[in-house]
Amino acid sequence: MRHKARVISFFIALSLICAAPPYAGEGAAEEVQLPEEEVTTAAEEDASILSPGTVSVVKPEEMEGEHKNLPELLKEVPGLHVVESKGRGAYTVASVRGSTAAEVSVFVDGILMNLGGESAVDLSAIPTANVERIEIYRGYVPARFAGASMGGVINIITKTPDKAGGALSLGAGSYGKFNTSLSYAMPLGGGSFFIGANYERSDGDFEYTNDNNTPYTPEDDYKAKRQNNGYKNSDVLLKWKNDDWSARFGWKRSDRDLPYAAPGADRDDSPQGAQLDTKQTDFSISRRFKSGAVDWGIKAEYLHQNKKYDDEENVLGGWGEQHNEYATDRYGFAIDGAWRLGESHLVEFLADYSKEKLRAEGDIVTTFGGTSDFRREAADVQLQDTISLSKDGTLTFTPIVRWNMWGGDGEFSFGAALSKELPHGWTIRASGGSYNRAPNLYELYGDGAFVRPNENLGWEDGSQWDLGVSWKGKLAGADASASLTYFGRRSNDLIEFVMTSPRYGQYINIGKARVNGIEFEGRAAWEKWDVKLSATWTDAKNATEDYREEQPLPNRPEWEGYLRLSRKFLKDDAATAFAELRYIGENYYDTAGSIKMDDLFTVGVGLHWRIRERLKLTLGVDDIFDEGPELKMYSVKNGPERTMWYPLQGRTFYATLTWEF
């Protein structure tokens, strides 16, 4: 296998480390005990408890009522770029440290959302109303997450309230926006039970300037209203948990309009376009055990998705393949745990198995003779050891070994992290390792219409590293924290989509890439004021030895930044005013670096007001200067600015009333 020699060497080194005492100096027997492996609520503020690598935590509760979906919440995380190529509420994915979207794993309550029949996880379809926190892992990924994610992991954890009560919210906003949410928690059967139900919709019919697909003749430009751009999302979540058992049931539905590309369209006589309706159901049950020094658990899960694509008027593409349905079933089993070896070793392990089946019906089968049934098996075995190398516990070394199997083929990967706590709240850390990803069903077998199969597609692989410093303490009277990280990654055999004719394309192992960058994240909280700041510089280049070499990778802006300021006022801090500033630098659409879009700077303001003890009103406006619809794209070499294929929604007013009971 690719890394066989290095893996064998790593196993030998790991066995020697585990066998030897971690610290040979005086007083070694008095080493401090490592922290517990289970992350508690009190530990959430300390990212070092979650991972020895780089991790950020987003708490939606702090922005409750602001009509933020998952992509909006993730925009504050450094090193993560949200790709909204078709606008707010449409298909949205994430790139982490220059990765492709397919290289980012997304978990919800431990259930992997990445499916073999999808090119990536659509973040806009994951509800956030019942989310307690979102953890974003970059670089080193702990063993509790299956797979060797090349980009990183987005881990979404829903609420598990510890007391009875509920909440009801109603919200409305510009362009037909409406949402409502109801949740309730209660003790049940010796544990806690939680139910949450949510609904949101939007017409998305904002105004913008349309160049009529003739950028050289501005005299025929006109004011257009975005058409066929709406969506409706619904979801229900049920959870039950006690000290040993936990069970989860989730259901969600997304009904989404698929509009035309805007230039020359969006007239009163424009055709309807297509509709994409997606339904997903998941269920999981798990049991935790304690056996001496071993804390372990088992889990079983099932996920079903049905996706229906329907273009009633056969107007998008016009090839007659616009009526298709895809049904996915995946079930899996896992065992994981932590084994404390003495006072200085905490060994964590994970083994899982899953089987996925994808069934396709419609034009892709009847018209084009496509394949209707796909099956795939996957398994992961992962081992991680957190080793205290100093008697005071301030120096830790965390190696990890993974074996990941997909479709009968397996690959090894490995990594390690080193962390040293210094006086006065400083910590330095470094991590590195190899990563890989198997091609998914969509990339291997295509869609039967525009994407041709390539069953010889190979695994992606690569390596990445980072070096960072963090600090936590007092700054000008504020509780403050900050981190600065320099990162790099190298990728081989990148899976890219290449057009093989004017109509057809195919996924091929054709690319190499190199990425370097710097991430900064900081926060300061005074009695009345709170400041959050993040910034990212990324140099992402194509390293393939052809016409694209040294060209910037698409959807990886060089600069990106976020700033949020908030101020409490009124009696008992009943009100909080806030402002958000976001910047996305110039960005490229294509791998040749020939099509570029302008940079975007937006400002949002708002107010949280607790009218009564259990009644809160939120008012605000996003993109107050209406910059989104003004965003343009252009050819790098020549040509004027022109209307974006999919313009972005701009100034958006919103209001939410929340009642707790």
N, C-alpha and C positions, 0 to 999 in steps of 0.2 A: 504494500500500500504506500501512498504518497509520502507519509511521514513515518514510515515504519522504524527506520534507524533512530530517528530523534525520539520517538515514543518509547522505544526500548531503553534508551539512555535515560529518559526522564523517569521511567518506572524504577530503574536502578537507583537513581539519585534520591527519589522519593522514599524508597525503602530504607536507604541509609539514614536519611533525615529522621524518619519515624523511629528507627531503631536506636538512634543516638539520643542522649539527653540534649535538650535544646539549649541549655546554658551551662557551661562547665565552671563558671566562676564561683566565688564564695557566696553561700546563701542560696544556691540554686534550688534547694528543696523548698524554699519559701516563695516560689513564684506565685503570682496572683492567678486566680481562676479566670478563664476566658468567659466572655459574656454568653448568656443563654442564646441558643440558636433561634428561639421563637421571638419574633419581633413584637413587642408590646406597644401599647399606645404611648406610654411615656418615652419609649425609645425612638419614636418616629421623627423627632426633631433632630436626631443625630444620624446623619447619613452613613457614618462609618459603621453603624450597627447593621445596616441593610446590606452593605457590600464593601469589600476592601478596595473596590475600584471607584469610578465616578458614577454618582447617582444623584438625581434631583427628585424632589417630592412636591407635587402640586396638590393643594387641598381645595376642591371646588366650593366648599362651604364658605371660604373667604370671599368668593365672587357670586354667591347665591343670588338669584334674581336678575343677573345681568345678561341673560339669554345667550350664554356661551355654550357652544357644543364642544365636543372633545377636541377638534382641531384648534378652536379658539383658545382653549385652556393650555394646549401644548405649545402655543406660540411664545410663551415666556421662558421656555427651556433652552439654554444654550446648546449648540451642537445639533439641534433638531430643526429641520426645515419642513414646514407644512406645505405640501404641493396641492394647491387649489386651482388646478388647470382649467376647471369648468365652473368655478364660482362657488359661493357659499351655499352649503347644503347639498352640493353635488358630490360626485365621487372624489374623495380626498385621501391622500396617503402621506406617509412621512419618510423622509430621508434622515438618517442619523450618521453624523460624521462622514458625509459624502457617500453613503451607501445607496443602493437601489432600494425601492420600497419593498421588494420581495425579500430583502435581506433583514428586515425588521420583524421580529416576532411580537405578537400582541396577545396577552393573556387577560382574561376576565375571571376573577375568582379561581384562578388556577386552570381554567379551560383555555386551550390554545385556539385562537380565532382564525389562524392561517389555515386555509383549506387548499387542497391540491388542485381543485378546479377553478381557483381564482389566481389572478396574477399577483395580488397583494391584498391586504386588509383595508377595507373602506372604513376609515375612521369616522366619517360623518354619520354612519349608520349605527354606531355604538352609543347607547344612551348614557347620560351623565347625571341625571337628576338624583339617582340613588347611590352615587359614588362617594365613598369616604375619602379616598386618596388615590393618586396616580403616581407610580414610581417609574422613572425613566433611567434605565441602566445603559451606560455607554462604555465601550471598551471591554473591561472584564465583566462577564456575566456569571453570576453564582450558579452552583450546581442544582439549585432547586428549580431552575427553569430548563426544561428539556430542549435539546438541540444546541448546535454551535452557531448561534446567531452572529452573522458577520457584521450587521449594523448595530444591533442592540436589542433591548427588550423594553416594551411599554407594558407595565403591569398595572391593571386596573382592579381595585379592591372596593367592593360595594359595602354599604353600611351594615353593621351588626349592632344595633342599639342595645345598651345595657339597662334601659328602663322603659316602662310603658309610655306610650304617647304617639302622637301623629302630627302631620302637617298637610295643609292644603294650600296650593298656590295657583293663581290665575295671572296670565301675562298676555300682553298684546304689544304689537310693534308695527313698524312701517311695512308696506308691501304685503299686506294681508297676513302678517305674522300673528300667530296665536299659540299659546301653550298652556297646559294645565298639568298639575302633578298632585298625586295623593299618596301618602305613605302612612303606615301605622305599624307599631311594634308592641308586643305584649308577651308576657311569660306564658309558656305552653309546654306541657309534658316534661317538666324539669329543665327546660332550656328556654331560649328566646326565639320568638317567631317574628319575622318581618315581611311585610308585603308593600310593594310599591307599584304604582301604575302611572303612566305618563303618555301624553299626546301632544304633538306639535305639528304645525303646518305653516306654509308660507307660499305666496304666489310668486315672489321673486320678480315682480314686474317693474323694476326700477328703470329710470330714464338714462339715456346716454346718447352720445353723438355717433351716428352710423355713417361711415364714409362710402356706403353703397358699393363696396368692393372696387372702388375706383380712386385709390389714394392720390393719383396724379391730377384729379379734377375735383378740387374741394368745393366747387360751386354746386355740385349735386349732393352734398352731404345733407343729412336731415336728422332731426331729433326723433329717436326711436324709443319704444318701450319694450323691454325684454319680454318675449313671449315663450310660452311652453316651458317655463323655468321653475315650476312649483314642486313642492314635495309634501308628503304627509308621513310622519313617523309615529308609531305606537309601540309601547313595550310594557310588559308585566314581569315583575321579579318576586319570587317567594323564596325565603331562606329560613332555615331552622338550625339551631346549633345549641349543643350543651358542652360539657367538659370533654366528652369523648367523640360524639357523633356530629356530623354536619351534613346538611342536604340543601341543594339548590335547584330551583326550576326557573328558567328564563324563557320568555317568548318576546319576539319583536317582529314588527312588520314595517317595511319602507316602500312607499309608492312614490315613484319619482318620474317626473317628466324629463325627457331627453331632447333639449332644444337643438335647433340648427346652429351651426357656427354663425355668428352675428353679422359679419360683413355682407351687405346686400340683402339680408333677410330682415325679420321682425317688422314686416309690413302688415297692414290689416288683412291682406289676402294670403298671408303666409300659411302653409299647411300645418297641420297639428304636430307632426313629428311622432316620436315613439314613446313608449311607456315601459319602465322597468319596475316590476313588483317583486320584492324579496321578502320571504318569510323564513324565520329561523327559530328553532326550538332547541334548548339544551337542558340537560339534567345531569347532576353529579351527586354522589354520595361518598362520604369518606369516614374513616374511623382512625383515631389516634390511640397509641399504646405506649406504655412505659414499662420497659424490661431492664431493670438494673440501671446501667449507665447508657442504655440505648433508648432514645425517644423516636418512635417510628410510626408510620401510618400507611394505610392502603386507601386507594380511591378508584372508583369506577365512574365513567362518564359517557355520555352519548350526545351527539349533535346532529341535527337534521336541518338542511337548508333547501328551500325551493325558490328558484329564480326564474321569472317569466319575462321574456323580452318580446314585446308586441308592437309592431309598426303597422297599424291597421290600414293605412293608405299606401304602403309600400313607397314611401318618399325618401327615406334616408338610405342612400346607396343605390336603390332601385334595382337590386340584383335578385330580389325574390327570396332572400334568406332572412326575412325580418320577423319571423314568428317561431320562436324557439323557447324551450323550457329545459331547465337543468335542475336535477334533484341530487343532493349529496347526503349520504349517511356516513357518519364516522363514530366508531365506538373505541374506547380505550381503557386500559388498566394501568395503574402505577403503584409502586411502593417506594417510599422515601423515608429518610430518617437522619438522625444525628447520633454519633457514638462518641462519648467523651472518654478519651484514653489518657488517664491521669489528669494532671492539672494543666497540661500545656498543649494538648492536642484535642481538636474538635473535628472529627471526621464526618462529613455529610455525604450522603449517597442518594442516587435516584436511578430507578430502572422503570421504564414504561414501554408499552406496546399499544399500537393503534392500527386499525384497519379502516380504510375509506373506500367508498363506492360512489361513483358518479354516473348518473344516467342522463342521457341527452335525447330529447325528442323534438320533432319539428322539421323545419326546412333544412337544417344542417345534416339531417339523416336522409330524409325522403328525396330532397332535390339534389344533394351533392354526394350522396352515398357515404356520409361520414360514419364514424364509429359511435354506437349508442351506449356502450357499457365500458367503464374503466374501473379498475380495482388497484389498490395500492396498500402495502403494509409498511409500517415504520416502527422503529424501536430505538431506544436511547439507554445507555448505561453511563453514568457519570459519578465521579468520585472527587471529593474536595477535602483538603485538610487545612485547618487554620492552626498554625503553629506559633506559640509564643517563644521568641528567641532571646528574651531578656527576663531577668528575674522580676522586674517591676511591670511586665506586661506591656511596655510601650513600643516594642518592636515585634511585629508579626509578619509571618510569611505564609502565603495562601496559594499553594499549587492546586491545579485542577486537571483531570484527565477525562476525556469524553470519547465514547464510541457511539456513532450515530449511523443507523441503518435506514435506508429508504429503498423499497422495491427490491430487496435481496442484496443490495450492494452496501458495504459499510466503509466508513472512514474514521480514522482517529484524529483527534485534535487535542491540543493542550494549552495551558496558560498558567500564569503565576502573577501574584500581586505582593508587593512589599510595602509596608506602612510603618512609619516611625513618628510617634508622638513626641513633641518637643515642649519645652517650657513656654509659659505665657500663651497657651491656647493654639500653638502652631502644630501642624501635621504635614509631613511630606509623604508622598506615595508614588509608586510606579507600578505599572502592570504591562503585560505583553502576552502574546500567544498567537496561535494559529486558529483559523476558523474555516468552515466549509458550509456549502448548501447544495442539496440535491435539487435537480430540476423538478418542478411540479407537473401535475397532469396537464395543466393548460399549456405549458411550454413544450411538453413532450408530444402531445397529441393534437394541439391546435383547437380551433373552434368549429371546424367543418365548413367554414365559409371564407373568411379572410386570412386566417392563420393556418398554414400548412403544418403537418406533423414533422417532427424530427426525433425519432426514437433513439438516435445515436448521441443525443445531447449528453454531455458529461457534467460532472460536479464543478461548481465554482469552488475556489479555495483562495486563501490569502492569509495575511498576518497583520496585526496592529499592535500598537504600543501607546502608552501615554505617561507623562510625568507631570505631577501636579503638587501644589502647595495650598493648604487651606488654613484658615484662622477663625477663631471664635472667641469673643470677649466683649469688652466695653469700648465704645468709641463715642467720644463727646456726649457721654451720658446715656448712650443707647446700647441695647443688646444687639450686637452686630455679628455677622459672619460673612466670610468671603472665600472664594476658591478660584484659582487660576490653573488651567491645565493646557499643556501643549500635547497634541496628539498627532499620530501618523498611521496610515494604513496603506497596504499594497494588496492589490487584487489580481488574480490570474483567472483565465478562462471565464471572464464575465459573460453572462448570458444576456445577449442583446437581441432586439427585434430588428430584422433587416428585410427591406422590401426586395423580393426576388422577381417581381414583375409589376406593372402599373396597378395591378389589383391585389396580388397575393404577397404575403410576407411569411417569414419563418424565424423562429428563435434559434440562434446559432452561438456556439462558444467562439467568440471572435475578439473579445476585448480584454485589455489590461488597463489598470488605473492606479494612480497614486494620489493620495490626499494627505495634506498637512494642514493643521489649523490650531487655533487658540480659542479656548472658551473661558469666559469670566462670568461668575454668578455671585451676587452679593445682596445682603439685606440688613437693614438697620431699623430698629423699632424703639421709639421713644414712648412716653406716656400718651401723647396725642398724635404723633406723626409716625408714619410707616413708609419705608422706601424699599422697593425691590428693583434690582437692575441686573440685566444679563446682556452679554454681547458675544458675538462669534465672528472670527475671521477664518475663512476656509479657502485653501488653494487646491482645487480639485481638477486634475488634468487627466485626459485620456492618454494612456501609454501604449496603445496599440500601434504596431509598426505599419501604418498606412497613412492615408491622407488626413486622418483624425489625430495623429500623434501631436501632443502638446496642446490640443484644443481643449477648452474648458468643458467639463461634463455638464449636461443639461440639468436644470432644476437644483443647482447648488450655488446660490448667490455667494459672492465673496464676503460681503458684510451683512450682518443682521443684528438688530438690537431691540431691546425692550426696556421700558421704564414705567413703573407704577408708583404714584404718590397718593397717599391717603391721609386725611386729617379728621380726627374726632372732635365733635363740639356738641353744644347744648348740655343740659343737665344730665348727669350720669352717663355722659357720652352716648346719648340716644341717637345721634346722627353721625354719619361718616361721609365726607365728600372725597371723591377720588378722581384721578386723571391717569390715562394710559397713553403712552407714546410708543409707536412701533415703526421700525424701519427695516425694509428689505431692499438690498442693493440690486443693481442690474443683474439680470438673469438670462440664461440661454434656454432656447426651446429644443435645439437639435444637437446631435453628437458632433456635427461638423463645425459648430460654433459660428453659424452664419445668420441665425435669427435670434434677435435679442429683444427683451422687453425692458422698459424703463424701471428705475427704482421707484419705491412707493413708501411714503411717510404718512402715517395716519395718527390722528389724535382723537381720543374718546374721553368723555367726562360723565360723571354720574353721582348719585346720592343714595345712600342707604339710611332710612329713617325708621327707627322703632317707635311707632306711634303709641303703642301700649306694650305691656310686658310680653304679650304673645302675638302681636300684630306688627308686621314690618312692610314698609313700602320701599321699592327700588325704582328709581327713575334714571334714565341715561340716554346718551346718544353716542353711537360709534361713528368713527370717521366724520367728525364734525365739519370738516372742510370739503367733504365730498370728493376725495381724491381717487377712490377706487375706479369709478367709470372713466376717469381721465387717463388711466394707464394705457400706454400705447406700445406697440411692437414695431420693429423695423429690421431691415437687412443691415448687417454689419458693414458690408462693403459699399452698398449704394442703395438708393431708394428712400422715399419719404416715410415718416411715421404713419402708421395705419391703425385702424380699429382692431382691438384684440379679438381673436377668434371667439373667446368666451369672456366678455367683460365682467369685471368684479363689481359687486354691489357696493354702494358708497354710503352716504349719510343715512343712518338708520336709528330712529327713535324707538324706545321701548319703555315699558312699565310693568312691574310685577308686584302683586299683593300676596303676602304669605301669612297664613294663620296657623299657629301652633296650638295643639290641643292635647 
